[in-house]
Amino acid sequence: RIARLFLLSDILFNSQQPGVKNAFQYRDAIETMSPEVFESLGKHGNGRAGRMTMNKLRRAVSSVLSAWTNWSVYNTTFLDELQSRF
């Protein structure tokens, strides 16, 4: 699950590079699926994951959302919503 989260983040980062055609489609697709992804990650951690796994998951989510904030990929309201879904 964490690897998939970082994959989404890598796609977003690379879609911002110059010369990427139709990059907005990647961002739009990830924006559409992100609420469900973050909610699923949160459900995975609630009771089904061990303490160490949950801590690792929290760090990964925090890292990804921090990066997305720094890259200004999405507005802060949307990112706050993703955090709350987790």
Salt bridges, closest charged atoms under 4 A:
GLU39 OE2 - LYS43 NZ 3.73
GLU39 OE1 - ARG85 NH1 2.83
GLU81 OE2 - ARG85 NE 3.05
